[in-house]
Amino acid sequence: MPVYGGIECGGTKFVCAIGSEAGEVSARAEFPTTTPDATIARALAFFAGLPAQPRAIGIGSFGPVDLDRSSPKYGYITSTPKDGWRDTDLVGAVRRATGLPVAFDTDVNAAALGEARWGAARGLHTFLYVTIGTGVGGGAMVNGCPLHGLVHPEMGHIRVPHDMSRDPFAGGCPFHGDCLEGLVSGPAIEARWGVRAETLPAEHAAWDLEAGYLASGIVNWICTLSPQRIILGGGVMRQPHLFELIRAKVAALLNGYIQTPEILTRIGEYIVPPALGGNAGVLGAIALAMMA
């Protein structure tokens, strides 16, 4: 049975895996994201040490990234705020070392592909996968294809209402301050409250604030792209109570305008966690490799 390689390049960690067309992972490794040279070398060592080499490798990366195949910087991470990673040639490094076909997309588009093939978006043609963690990123599948354009969607950098009297935090985005990512990412929560998100109890005021900002973003995406489902992943969303808060606020903000059962009576099946859990990104990278 042929196998395919996947690399999920995250701002906090890399995940590498080998999997089959059925989505069965036979080998997996994860390690912290340090410098580009050291981190890419660890990924290449993972594949070099396998008994069976993959047919192709897919890479889903944090960004921004260059997805334009006609660009001299295709396959690069571009204007990222991640220290040391600006203008890193991911695709070139992997292709030169392995000699294999390499497919490339954003980490969230890759995760969306994985959820479409094996997870919470099976049978759907238009949906969103959004991750809330070190940053905020959104992958959109539209009519069965990842949405690309001028560059790629940057859903984390939309503007949402920010009541400075209620939340005087200026925001943590180095580019935009209080864009959505600057208000709800893991580092933003830690900067605002002085502790990591996972240490905050369910009744803490942080979660109502977080749900309100995320609901505002989700309503904008619903009205713009009309997705059939919205999948929310990432470390910040590993708080089961947060989903119920978000769903209630989304319904209140829409105020009956979107007259569909998914919003009116089945919102618990509409805004959901990834079915693939922590493997969504790397399985999505494997799905990219299968397309290569």
C-alpha positions as CSV (number, residue, x, y, z in Angstrom):
1,M,0.0,0.0,0.0
2,P,1.5,3.4,-0.9
3,V,2.2,5.8,1.9
4,Y,2.4,9.6,1.9
5,G,4.3,12.1,4.1
6,G,2.9,15.1,5.9
7,I,4.4,18.0,7.7
8,E,2.3,20.3,9.8
9,C,4.4,23.4,10.4
10,G,3.1,25.3,13.3
11,G,4.4,28.4,15.1
12,T,4.8,26.3,18.3
13,K,5.5,22.8,17.0
14,F,6.1,20.7,13.9
15,V,4.2,17.4,13.4
16,C,5.5,14.9,10.9
17,A,3.7,11.7,9.9
18,I,3.4,9.0,7.3
19,G,-0.1,7.8,6.4
20,S,-2.1,5.8,3.9
21,E,-4.9,6.8,1.6
22,A,-7.3,5.6,4.3
23,G,-5.9,8.2,6.7
24,E,-4.2,5.6,8.8
25,V,-1.0,7.1,10.4
26,S,1.8,4.5,10.8
27,A,4.5,6.8,12.1
28,R,4.3,10.2,13.8
29,A,6.7,12.7,15.5
30,E,6.3,16.1,16.9
31,F,8.9,18.6,18.2
32,P,9.1,22.3,19.1
33,T,9.5,24.9,16.4
34,T,12.9,26.5,17.0
35,T,15.1,28.0,14.2
36,P,14.3,27.2,10.6
37,D,17.5,25.2,9.9
38,A,17.2,23.1,13.1
39,T,13.5,22.5,12.8
40,I,13.5,21.6,9.1
41,A,16.5,19.3,9.7
42,R,14.5,17.4,12.3
43,A,11.6,17.0,9.9
44,L,13.9,15.7,7.2
45,A,15.6,13.3,9.7
46,F,12.1,11.8,10.4
47,F,11.5,10.9,6.8
48,A,15.1,9.7,6.2
49,G,14.7,7.2,9.1
50,L,11.6,5.5,7.8
51,P,11.7,1.9,6.4
52,A,9.4,2.9,3.5
53,Q,9.7,6.2,1.7
54,P,6.5,8.2,0.8
55,R,5.4,8.8,-2.7
56,A,5.1,12.5,-2.0
57,I,5.2,15.0,0.9
58,G,2.6,17.6,1.8
59,I,3.4,20.7,3.8
60,G,0.7,22.7,5.7
61,S,2.4,25.8,7.1
62,F,1.8,28.8,9.3
63,G,2.1,31.9,7.4
64,P,1.7,34.2,5.6
65,V,3.0,31.9,2.8
66,D,3.6,32.3,-1.0
67,L,1.2,29.9,-2.9
68,D,1.8,31.4,-6.3
69,R,3.6,28.8,-8.4
70,S,4.8,31.4,-10.8
71,S,6.5,33.4,-8.0
72,P,10.2,33.0,-7.3
73,K,9.3,32.7,-3.6
74,Y,6.7,29.9,-4.1
75,G,6.8,27.7,-1.0
76,Y,8.2,30.3,1.3
77,I,7.0,31.6,4.6
78,T,6.9,35.3,4.0
79,S,6.0,38.2,6.3
80,T,5.5,36.2,9.5
81,P,5.9,37.8,12.9
82,K,7.6,34.5,14.0
83,D,11.2,35.4,15.0
84,G,13.7,34.1,12.4
85,W,11.2,32.5,10.0
86,R,10.6,35.4,7.6
87,D,11.5,34.4,4.0
88,T,12.1,30.7,4.9
89,D,12.1,28.4,1.8
90,L,10.1,25.4,3.1
91,V,9.3,23.6,-0.1
92,G,12.7,24.1,-1.6
93,A,14.4,22.6,1.4
94,V,12.3,19.5,1.5
95,R,12.3,19.0,-2.3
96,R,16.1,19.3,-2.5
97,A,16.7,16.9,0.4
98,T,14.2,14.2,-0.6
99,G,13.8,14.5,-4.4
100,L,10.1,13.9,-3.9
101,P,7.0,15.8,-5.2
102,V,6.0,18.4,-2.5
103,A,2.6,19.9,-2.2
104,F,2.1,23.1,-0.2
105,D,-0.7,25.1,1.4
106,T,-1.5,26.9,4.6
107,D,-1.8,24.9,7.8
108,V,-5.5,25.7,8.0
109,N,-6.3,24.8,4.4
110,A,-4.4,21.6,4.9
111,A,-6.5,20.8,8.1
112,A,-9.6,21.6,6.1
113,L,-8.6,19.1,3.5
114,G,-8.1,16.5,6.2
115,E,-11.4,17.1,7.8
116,A,-13.1,17.0,4.4
117,R,-11.6,13.6,3.5
118,W,-11.7,11.8,6.9
119,G,-13.3,14.1,9.5
120,A,-16.0,16.6,10.5
121,A,-16.6,17.9,6.9
122,R,-17.1,14.7,5.0
123,G,-19.8,15.2,2.4
124,L,-19.6,19.0,2.5
125,H,-18.3,21.2,-0.3
126,T,-18.1,24.6,1.4
127,F,-17.0,25.0,5.0
128,L,-14.4,26.7,7.2
129,Y,-11.7,25.3,9.4
130,V,-10.4,27.9,11.9
131,T,-7.6,27.4,14.4
132,I,-7.2,29.6,17.5
133,G,-3.9,29.0,19.1
134,T,-0.5,30.7,18.8
135,G,-2.3,32.7,16.1
136,V,-5.6,32.7,14.4
137,G,-6.0,31.3,10.9
138,G,-8.8,30.2,8.7
139,G,-9.0,27.7,5.9
140,A,-11.9,27.9,3.5
141,M,-13.1,25.1,1.2
142,V,-15.3,26.5,-1.5
143,N,-17.0,24.1,-3.9
144,G,-14.6,21.4,-2.9
145,C,-11.4,23.4,-3.4
146,P,-9.2,25.4,-1.0
147,L,-9.8,29.1,-1.4
148,H,-6.8,30.9,-2.8
149,G,-6.7,34.4,-4.4
150,L,-4.4,37.3,-4.2
151,V,-2.6,35.4,-1.5
152,H,-4.8,33.3,0.9
153,P,-7.5,34.0,3.4
154,E,-6.2,35.8,6.6
155,M,-9.3,35.4,8.8
156,G,-7.3,36.1,11.9
157,H,-6.7,39.7,10.9
158,I,-10.2,40.9,10.4
159,R,-11.4,43.7,12.7
160,V,-14.1,43.0,15.2
161,P,-15.9,45.4,17.7
162,H,-13.5,46.2,20.6
163,D,-15.1,47.9,23.6
164,M,-12.1,49.5,25.3
165,S,-14.1,50.4,28.4
166,R,-14.8,46.7,29.0
167,D,-11.5,45.3,27.6
168,P,-8.7,47.9,27.7
169,F,-6.2,45.4,26.4
170,A,-4.6,47.1,23.3
171,G,-4.2,43.8,21.4
172,G,-1.2,41.6,20.7
173,C,-0.8,41.6,16.9
174,P,2.5,43.2,15.9
175,F,0.9,44.4,12.6
176,H,-2.7,45.4,13.6
177,G,-2.9,45.5,17.4
178,D,-6.5,44.6,18.2
179,C,-7.4,42.6,15.1
180,L,-9.2,39.3,15.9
181,E,-5.9,37.4,16.3
182,G,-4.6,40.2,18.5
183,L,-7.5,39.8,20.9
184,V,-8.2,36.1,21.0
185,S,-5.0,34.1,20.3
186,G,-3.2,32.2,23.1
187,P,-0.5,34.8,23.5
188,A,-3.1,37.6,23.6
189,I,-5.0,35.8,26.4
190,E,-1.7,35.3,28.4
191,A,-0.7,39.0,27.8
192,R,-4.1,40.2,29.0
193,W,-4.6,38.0,32.0
194,G,-1.0,37.1,33.0
195,V,-1.5,33.4,32.8
196,R,-1.8,30.8,30.0
197,A,-5.2,30.1,28.7
198,E,-5.4,26.5,29.8
199,T,-4.9,27.5,33.4
200,L,-8.0,29.8,33.5
201,P,-11.1,28.2,35.1
202,A,-14.3,27.9,33.1
203,E,-16.0,30.6,35.1
204,H,-13.3,33.2,34.4
205,A,-14.3,36.4,32.6
206,A,-11.8,35.7,29.9
207,W,-14.0,33.1,28.3
208,D,-17.1,35.3,27.9
209,L,-14.8,37.9,26.3
210,E,-13.2,35.4,24.1
211,A,-16.5,33.9,22.9
212,G,-17.8,37.4,22.1
213,Y,-14.9,38.2,19.8
214,L,-14.9,34.9,18.1
215,A,-18.7,35.0,17.6
216,S,-18.3,38.4,15.9
217,G,-15.7,36.9,13.5
218,I,-17.8,33.8,12.8
219,V,-20.9,36.0,12.0
220,N,-18.8,37.9,9.5
221,W,-17.6,34.7,7.9
222,I,-21.1,33.2,7.8
223,C,-22.4,36.3,6.0
224,T,-19.5,36.5,3.6
225,L,-18.9,32.8,2.6
226,S,-22.0,31.0,3.7
227,P,-20.2,27.9,4.9
228,Q,-22.1,24.7,5.5
229,R,-20.2,24.1,8.7
230,I,-17.5,25.8,10.8
231,I,-14.8,23.7,12.5
232,L,-12.9,25.4,15.4
233,G,-9.6,23.9,16.3
234,G,-6.4,24.9,18.0
235,G,-5.2,25.0,21.6
236,V,-7.5,27.7,22.8
237,M,-10.5,25.7,21.7
238,R,-9.6,22.8,24.0
239,Q,-12.2,24.3,26.4
240,P,-15.5,22.4,25.9
241,H,-17.5,25.2,27.6
242,L,-16.2,27.7,25.0
243,F,-18.2,26.1,22.2
244,E,-21.5,26.6,23.9
245,L,-20.7,30.3,24.7
246,I,-19.7,30.9,21.1
247,R,-22.8,29.2,19.6
248,A,-25.2,31.2,21.8
249,K,-23.5,34.5,20.9
250,V,-23.5,33.6,17.2
251,A,-27.2,32.9,17.3
252,A,-27.8,36.2,19.2
253,L,-25.8,38.3,16.7
254,L,-27.4,36.8,13.7
255,N,-30.8,37.5,15.3
256,G,-32.8,35.2,13.1
257,Y,-31.5,36.7,9.8
258,I,-30.1,33.4,8.5
259,Q,-33.2,31.2,8.3
260,T,-31.7,27.7,8.2
261,P,-32.1,24.8,10.5
262,E,-28.3,24.7,11.0
263,I,-28.4,28.1,12.7
264,L,-31.9,28.0,14.2
265,T,-32.1,24.5,15.6
266,R,-28.9,22.6,15.0
267,I,-26.1,25.1,15.8
268,G,-24.5,22.4,17.9
269,E,-23.9,20.5,14.7
270,Y,-22.8,23.6,12.8
271,I,-20.0,25.0,15.0
272,V,-18.0,22.0,15.9
273,P,-14.5,20.8,17.0
274,P,-12.3,18.9,14.6
275,A,-13.2,15.2,14.3
276,L,-9.5,14.4,13.7
277,G,-8.5,16.2,16.9
278,G,-4.8,16.9,17.1
279,N,-4.1,15.0,13.8
280,A,-6.2,17.3,11.6
281,G,-3.3,19.4,10.4
282,V,-0.8,16.6,9.7
283,L,-3.5,14.4,8.1
284,G,-4.4,17.4,6.0
285,A,-0.8,17.6,4.9
286,I,-1.0,13.9,4.0
287,A,-4.1,14.7,1.9
288,L,-2.1,17.4,0.2
289,A,0.6,14.9,-0.6
290,M,-1.9,12.6,-2.2
291,M,-2.9,15.4,-4.5
292,A,0.7,15.9,-5.5
